Amino acid sequence: MPRELIAAAPRTPVIRDYQDPPLGARQIRIRTEFASPKHGTELVAYRNDPVANRPYSYVWGAVVPASPERAENRFPRLLGNMAVGVVSEIGPDVSRFRIGDRVFGHFPIRETQTVDETEADPLPPELSPEAAVCLDPVVMAMAMRDGGIKLGDRVAVFGLGAIGLIAVQLAKRAGADWVVAVDPLANRRELARRFGADVALDAANDGDVGMAIRRLTGPAPDRARPRPETRVVGGYRERPTQTGNLGVDVAVETSGSVLALHQAIRAACYGGTICVISFYGRDAAGLYLGDEFHVNRLNMISVRAESLPMRDAPVWDLQRLVETSLRWLERGEVRTEGIVTPIVPFAESAEAYREIDEHPERSIKLGIAFS
């Protein structure tokens, strides 16, 4: 009997047996070889935080109160985000695949997958399983297109998980001249440097990183320099900025930390943009919108690959976003080596999953290998 990794209850990962269903006419059965969870939004559901799990209504376009039944019936739940495997059975009407084909898709962490043939895609021969499960973070990072990075811009990326490490590379591809990467973990900062970051700052030990970034982007203002002349207009005193172009043109926030979001705001230049990929799910203690955000005419934009239609639809849609991401992965133009770590056997997946929640510093993107 096949086995799967589930959350039996909040923060309770277990491996259990399950029964494969009969195969439908247009379904395929896949023997899983490699799988990976999503460390951000998937963990929010796994923890069952009642504040973070408030449901969004696509009818109202707003978050609405959750029913008690919804909260109670959330478990047990499947875990996992993407998987790679081999087609082991096909239904009589399947036309896309043959037995033995290698495929990948958005599948849970389980030994077999039984899905409609349209839900899987052929695994390109140039793509390793580790790179294939990184398609999701590449697509999620691609949403930063809405942040409007331009040729020669300075960019900061806050949070160097899988999405942040991809964002560093995409900022360079978009034409950024200088990229600073921010994270408290040394191994992630080192990967960011390998992926093209010009500078990597320690969010835990480098103090006020927003101000540190401003210092890195230009000479310190001359305090002895006289203030620009001001005039009074209609009783209002003009206060021209003296900041010049200190700060980054675009600050990309991928960590999910409200404190990091505040530092991203502090790092942005006058008139700059804060591009928010993260899902926060909690209140915003530590975010001070009365400071730089209020004075520096900043633009804050929420970006999300799965919120449709896209801002530049119909030219861009989700299919184009996915196809472009996959092409870059196939060509090696977006690098993934070192992102999927650690890699553990399926038998150890429950404890490994618990680790990504309780000790996030020990992994970047968990990989699970099936024998």
Backbone torsions as a table, in degrees:
resi	resn	phi	psi	omega
1	MET	NA	133.2	-178.9
2	PRO	-70.6	163.3	-177.9
3	ARG	-125.8	158.3	-179.5
4	GLU	-144.4	156.9	175.1
5	LEU	-96.4	126.3	179.4
6	ILE	-134.5	166.7	165.9
7	ALA	-98.5	108.7	-179.4
8	ALA	-71.2	-28.9	178.9
9	ALA	-156.8	173.1	179.3
10	PRO	-53.6	129.9	177.6
11	ARG	55.9	35.7	-179.7
12	THR	-132.3	82.1	179.0
13	PRO	-80.9	135.0	178.5
14	VAL	-143.1	156.2	172.7
15	ILE	-100.1	129.9	-179.7
16	ARG	-134.4	161.3	174.4
17	ASP	-79.9	154.0	172.8
18	TYR	-147.8	166.6	-179.3
19	GLN	-108.2	127.6	174.8
20	ASP	-66.4	136.8	176.7
21	PRO	-77.2	163.7	173.6
22	PRO	-59.5	148.1	-176.7
23	LEU	-82.1	127.4	176.4
24	GLY	-76.4	170.0	-174.4
25	ALA	-61.8	-35.9	-178.2
26	ARG	-111.3	23.4	-179.7
27	GLN	-102.6	157.8	173.4
28	ILE	-125.8	152.0	172.6
29	ARG	-108.3	134.8	-176.2
30	ILE	-119.7	132.1	171.2
31	ARG	-91.2	115.3	-172.8
32	THR	-71.8	135.5	176.1
33	GLU	-107.1	-34.6	-173.8
34	PHE	-154.5	142.9	-178.8
35	ALA	-148.7	163.2	-179.8
36	SER	-153.8	142.0	175.4
37	PRO	-88.0	178.4	175.7
38	LYS	-108.4	123.2	-170.3
39	HIS	-81.0	-13.2	-176.0
40	GLY	-94.9	-90.7	-174.1
41	THR	-64.3	-29.8	178.8
42	GLU	-63.7	-38.5	179.4
43	LEU	-67.0	-29.7	178.3
44	VAL	-61.6	-44.8	178.0
45	ALA	-68.2	-39.5	-179.7
46	TYR	-60.5	-36.5	-179.6
47	ARG	-79.6	-19.0	177.6
48	ASN	59.4	37.4	177.1
49	ASP	-68.1	120.6	-175.7
50	PRO	-64.7	-28.1	178.2
51	VAL	-75.2	-45.3	-176.9
52	ALA	-71.6	-22.1	-175.1
53	ASN	-101.4	24.0	175.0
54	ARG	-64.0	131.4	-174.2
55	PRO	-76.7	142.8	175.3
56	TYR	-93.8	130.9	179.0
57	SER	-95.5	117.9	176.7
58	TYR	-75.1	-11.8	174.1
59	VAL	-78.7	-48.1	-178.3
60	TRP	-87.0	-20.5	-174.5
61	GLY	70.0	32.7	-176.0
62	ALA	-155.6	160.9	174.3
63	VAL	-73.7	137.4	-179.5
64	VAL	-125.3	159.8	179.1
65	PRO	-60.8	142.1	178.9
66	ALA	-83.4	141.9	175.8
67	SER	-77.3	149.7	177.4
68	PRO	-57.6	-35.0	-179.8
69	GLU	-63.7	-39.3	-178.9
70	ARG	-63.6	-43.5	-179.4
71	ALA	-65.2	-38.3	-176.0
72	GLU	-74.9	-29.3	-172.4
73	ASN	-97.8	17.0	-176.9
74	ARG	-78.6	-16.5	-177.5
75	PHE	-126.1	151.6	-1.8
76	PRO	-69.1	155.4	-179.1
77	ARG	-138.0	146.6	176.9
78	LEU	-69.0	151.7	176.9
79	LEU	-120.5	151.4	177.3
80	GLY	120.9	160.0	-174.4
81	ASN	-127.7	-51.3	-179.9
82	MET	-138.7	153.7	-179.6
83	ALA	-150.4	157.0	177.4
84	VAL	-122.1	142.8	178.6
85	GLY	-164.6	-172.3	-177.5
86	VAL	-118.7	134.3	177.9
87	VAL	-67.7	121.7	-177.8
88	SER	-108.2	-23.0	177.2
89	GLU	-146.1	151.7	175.9
90	ILE	-136.1	147.2	174.7
91	GLY	-75.5	165.2	-173.9
92	PRO	-64.4	-23.4	-177.2
93	ASP	-104.0	10.2	-179.5
94	VAL	-72.5	132.6	-178.8
95	SER	-120.6	-17.0	-174.1
96	ARG	-85.8	-25.5	-171.4
97	PHE	-133.3	157.5	171.1
98	ARG	-121.5	160.9	175.9
99	ILE	-60.1	132.3	-178.9
100	GLY	101.4	-13.6	178.0
101	ASP	-67.2	140.8	174.3
102	ARG	-91.8	134.0	-174.8
103	VAL	-136.9	168.2	173.9
104	PHE	-148.4	164.6	179.4
105	GLY	176.9	-176.6	177.8
106	HIS	-83.9	94.1	-175.0
107	PHE	-130.5	154.9	177.3
108	PRO	-76.0	175.2	-179.8
109	ILE	-86.8	93.2	-179.1
110	ARG	-153.2	160.8	-172.6
111	GLU	-72.9	-25.4	176.6
112	THR	-135.0	154.0	175.2
113	GLN	-126.2	131.5	175.6
114	THR	-118.6	106.5	-170.7
115	VAL	-140.2	161.6	170.1
116	ASP	-63.6	144.9	-176.3
117	GLU	-60.1	-21.9	179.4
118	THR	-74.7	-13.7	-176.3
119	GLU	-88.5	-4.6	178.1
120	ALA	-117.6	157.2	176.7
121	ASP	-129.6	148.7	177.4
122	PRO	-62.4	138.6	176.4
123	LEU	-79.3	116.7	178.3
124	PRO	-58.8	140.7	-177.0
125	PRO	-61.5	-24.3	-178.9
126	GLU	-80.8	-8.0	-170.8
127	LEU	-102.6	122.8	174.6
128	SER	-75.8	158.4	175.5
129	PRO	-56.8	-37.7	179.7
130	GLU	-63.1	-40.0	178.5
131	ALA	-71.2	-36.7	-178.0
132	ALA	-61.9	-41.6	-179.0
133	VAL	-74.1	-6.2	174.6
134	CYS	-89.3	-0.5	177.2
135	LEU	-57.3	-41.7	-177.8
136	ASP	-60.5	-51.1	178.0
137	PRO	-63.2	-28.9	176.7
138	VAL	-67.7	-45.1	178.8
139	VAL	-62.0	-43.1	179.5
140	MET	-63.0	-40.1	179.0
141	ALA	-70.3	-30.8	-179.8
142	MET	-60.0	-22.1	178.3
143	ALA	-61.6	-18.4	179.5
144	MET	-65.8	-5.9	171.1
145	ARG	-50.9	-36.0	-178.9
146	ASP	-65.3	-17.1	178.7
147	GLY	-73.7	-14.3	171.9
148	GLY	72.7	37.1	175.8
149	ILE	-62.1	133.3	-177.0
150	LYS	-119.3	165.7	178.4
151	LEU	-53.7	130.0	176.9
152	GLY	84.0	-0.8	-178.0
153	ASP	-68.3	158.6	169.0
154	ARG	-102.3	135.5	-172.9
155	VAL	-133.6	141.0	171.0
156	ALA	-116.2	137.9	174.9
157	VAL	-117.7	118.9	179.7
158	PHE	-101.1	121.4	-179.1
159	GLY	95.7	116.3	-174.1
160	LEU	-117.5	45.9	165.1
161	GLY	-74.4	-163.5	-177.2
162	ALA	-58.9	-44.5	-178.3
163	ILE	-66.9	-43.0	-179.5
164	GLY	-63.9	-39.5	179.0
165	LEU	-67.4	-33.2	173.2
166	ILE	-70.0	-40.1	-178.3
167	ALA	-60.9	-36.4	175.9
168	VAL	-56.6	-46.3	-178.5
169	GLN	-68.1	-40.9	-178.5
170	LEU	-68.0	-32.6	176.4
171	ALA	-60.9	-43.1	177.0
172	LYS	-64.7	-42.3	178.8
173	ARG	-62.5	-31.7	-179.1
174	ALA	-76.5	-9.8	177.1
175	GLY	112.8	6.1	178.9
176	ALA	-60.4	135.9	178.8
177	ASP	-84.1	-29.1	-173.7
178	TRP	-146.4	127.1	-178.9
179	VAL	-126.7	127.5	174.1
180	VAL	-110.8	133.1	-178.8
181	ALA	-111.1	139.1	-173.4
182	VAL	-128.0	125.5	177.4
183	ASP	-166.2	149.7	178.3
184	PRO	-77.4	-12.1	-172.7
185	LEU	-101.3	128.0	-174.7
186	ALA	-63.9	-40.0	-178.0
187	ASN	-64.4	-34.6	178.3
188	ARG	-72.3	-38.6	178.0
189	ARG	-64.5	-38.0	179.3
190	GLU	-65.5	-41.1	176.3
191	LEU	-62.0	-41.4	179.5
192	ALA	-59.8	-40.3	177.1
193	ARG	-62.8	-43.1	178.8
194	ARG	-63.0	-29.5	-178.8
195	PHE	-88.8	3.7	172.7
196	GLY	118.3	-3.0	178.4
197	ALA	-64.0	135.9	178.8
198	ASP	-78.5	-33.1	-179.5
199	VAL	-140.6	144.8	174.2
200	ALA	-128.4	125.0	-177.7
201	LEU	-108.9	145.5	179.7
202	ASP	-88.2	108.7	-177.0
203	ALA	-64.9	-22.3	-178.1
204	ALA	-87.9	-33.7	-170.2
205	ASN	-120.7	-4.5	179.9
206	ASP	-95.2	17.1	173.7
207	GLY	70.3	-136.0	-177.1
208	ASP	-78.4	90.3	-172.3
209	VAL	-69.4	-28.8	176.0
210	GLY	-61.0	-45.7	177.7
211	MET	-70.4	-35.5	177.5
212	ALA	-59.9	-40.2	178.5
213	ILE	-66.1	-39.6	178.3
214	ARG	-62.1	-39.1	179.3
215	ARG	-67.2	-35.2	-178.4
216	LEU	-71.1	-20.1	-172.7
217	THR	-95.1	4.7	177.6
218	GLY	174.3	170.3	179.1
219	PRO	-66.1	149.2	178.3
220	ALA	-63.1	139.5	178.1
221	PRO	-58.0	142.8	179.0
222	ASP	-82.0	107.4	-176.9
223	ARG	-66.8	-22.2	179.9
224	ALA	-77.8	-14.4	-177.9
225	ARG	-69.0	133.6	-179.1
226	PRO	-65.6	148.6	177.4
227	ARG	-66.3	147.0	176.7
228	PRO	-59.9	149.2	177.5
229	GLU	-62.6	141.0	178.2
230	THR	-117.7	162.2	175.5
231	ARG	-136.4	161.1	179.9
232	VAL	-103.3	126.8	-179.3
233	VAL	-124.4	113.0	179.2
234	GLY	58.9	29.2	-179.6
235	GLY	89.2	-5.2	178.3
236	TYR	-100.7	133.3	179.6
237	ARG	-92.0	122.4	176.3
238	GLU	-66.3	138.5	178.6
239	ARG	-130.6	82.5	-179.9
240	PRO	-61.6	142.3	179.2
241	THR	-72.8	146.7	175.1
242	GLN	-108.5	9.2	-172.8
243	THR	-74.8	-15.2	-174.6
244	GLY	59.7	-129.6	179.4
245	ASN	-114.9	31.9	177.6
246	LEU	-63.7	138.5	-179.9
247	GLY	104.9	179.9	-178.4
248	VAL	-100.0	152.0	178.0
249	ASP	-69.1	-38.6	-179.8
250	VAL	-136.1	128.1	172.6
251	ALA	-110.5	122.1	-177.5
252	VAL	-103.9	122.8	-176.5
253	GLU	-108.7	116.2	-177.7
254	THR	-122.8	1.4	-169.6
255	SER	-83.7	-24.9	-173.9
256	GLY	81.2	6.7	179.2
257	SER	-97.0	127.1	177.7
258	VAL	-64.5	-35.4	177.9
259	LEU	-64.1	-37.1	176.5
260	ALA	-66.9	-37.7	177.4
261	LEU	-60.9	-40.8	178.5
262	HIS	-64.2	-40.2	178.5
263	GLN	-68.5	-33.1	175.4
264	ALA	-62.4	-40.1	177.1
265	ILE	-63.6	-43.5	-179.9
266	ARG	-65.2	-28.9	-176.4
267	ALA	-80.9	-19.1	-174.3
268	ALA	-74.9	141.6	179.0
269	CYS	-72.9	169.1	176.6
270	TYR	-56.9	124.4	-177.7
271	GLY	78.4	8.2	-177.6
272	GLY	-76.4	-179.3	-175.1
273	THR	-122.4	135.9	170.5
274	ILE	-107.6	116.6	-175.6
275	CYS	-102.2	111.6	-171.2
276	VAL	-103.2	107.9	175.0
277	ILE	-90.1	-28.7	-169.5
278	SER	-63.9	153.3	164.0
279	PHE	-105.2	123.4	-174.6
280	TYR	-96.3	-55.6	173.6
281	GLY	77.4	-1.2	179.5
282	ARG	-129.4	177.4	176.3
283	ASP	-70.6	171.5	-168.9
284	ALA	-107.4	43.9	176.3
285	ALA	-61.5	128.6	-179.0
286	GLY	99.4	-1.2	177.4
287	LEU	-102.4	119.5	-174.6
288	TYR	-114.9	92.4	-177.5
289	LEU	-79.2	-2.1	175.4
290	GLY	-87.1	-1.8	-177.3
291	ASP	-97.2	-120.1	-175.0
292	GLU	-58.9	-36.9	-177.7
293	PHE	-61.3	-36.7	-177.6
294	HIS	-73.2	-37.7	-170.4
295	VAL	-92.3	-35.9	-166.3
296	ASN	-91.6	15.9	177.4
297	ARG	51.0	48.7	-176.3
298	LEU	-83.8	154.3	176.6
299	ASN	-112.0	124.0	175.9
300	MET	-113.1	126.6	-176.5
301	ILE	-127.5	132.3	175.6
302	SER	-90.3	129.5	-179.2
303	VAL	-124.4	142.8	-179.0
304	ARG	-158.2	123.9	-175.2
305	ALA	-63.4	-31.2	-172.5
306	GLU	-95.3	1.1	175.8
307	SER	-89.0	110.0	-172.0
308	LEU	-116.7	148.8	1.5
309	PRO	-74.9	158.8	178.1
310	MET	-72.3	163.3	-178.0
311	ARG	-61.8	-31.4	-179.3
312	ASP	-109.8	30.8	172.2
313	ALA	-67.8	153.4	1.9
314	PRO	-88.0	1.7	-178.5
315	VAL	-61.5	-41.1	176.3
316	TRP	-113.1	134.7	171.8
317	ASP	-137.6	179.6	-175.7
318	LEU	-63.7	-36.8	179.5
319	GLN	-61.3	-43.8	179.8
320	ARG	-66.0	-37.8	179.3
321	LEU	-62.1	-45.3	-179.0
322	VAL	-67.7	-45.5	-177.9
323	GLU	-63.5	-38.9	177.7
324	THR	-66.3	-43.6	179.3
325	SER	-60.9	-44.6	-178.8
326	LEU	-65.3	-39.6	179.5
327	ARG	-62.6	-42.3	179.0
328	TRP	-65.2	-37.2	176.7
329	LEU	-66.0	-44.2	179.4
330	GLU	-59.2	-40.9	-177.3
331	ARG	-80.4	-8.1	-175.4
332	GLY	74.8	15.8	-179.6
333	GLU	-79.5	-20.6	165.6
334	VAL	-115.3	120.4	-173.1
335	ARG	-92.5	145.2	-178.9
336	THR	-128.0	-4.2	-176.2
337	GLU	-60.6	128.9	-179.7
338	GLY	94.6	-12.6	-179.0
339	ILE	-77.3	-43.4	-178.6
340	VAL	-82.9	97.5	-178.9
341	THR	-157.9	136.5	-2.2
342	PRO	-79.1	169.2	171.7
343	ILE	-114.8	123.4	-175.8
344	VAL	-125.4	155.7	173.9
345	PRO	-69.1	153.4	-177.9
346	PHE	-54.2	-35.6	-178.4
347	ALA	-60.5	-24.0	-179.6
348	GLU	-102.5	10.8	-171.6
349	SER	-69.0	-31.0	-179.0
350	ALA	-65.0	-47.6	179.0
351	GLU	-67.2	-37.9	178.9
352	ALA	-64.5	-38.4	177.9
353	TYR	-66.1	-41.1	176.7
354	ARG	-59.0	-35.5	-179.6
355	GLU	-65.0	-38.9	-177.5
356	ILE	-67.5	-22.9	175.2
357	ASP	-83.3	-47.6	-172.1
358	GLU	-89.1	-25.4	179.6
359	HIS	-135.1	68.0	-176.2
360	PRO	-61.6	-19.3	179.9
361	GLU	-69.9	-13.1	-176.2
362	ARG	-91.0	-1.5	-179.0
363	SER	-149.0	160.8	170.6
364	ILE	-108.8	-61.1	173.7
365	LYS	-139.4	113.2	-176.1
366	LEU	-64.8	133.3	173.0
367	GLY	-113.7	140.6	-178.1
368	ILE	-125.4	119.4	-177.8
369	ALA	-100.0	135.0	178.3
370	PHE	-105.2	139.7	179.7
371	SER	-76.6	NA	NA
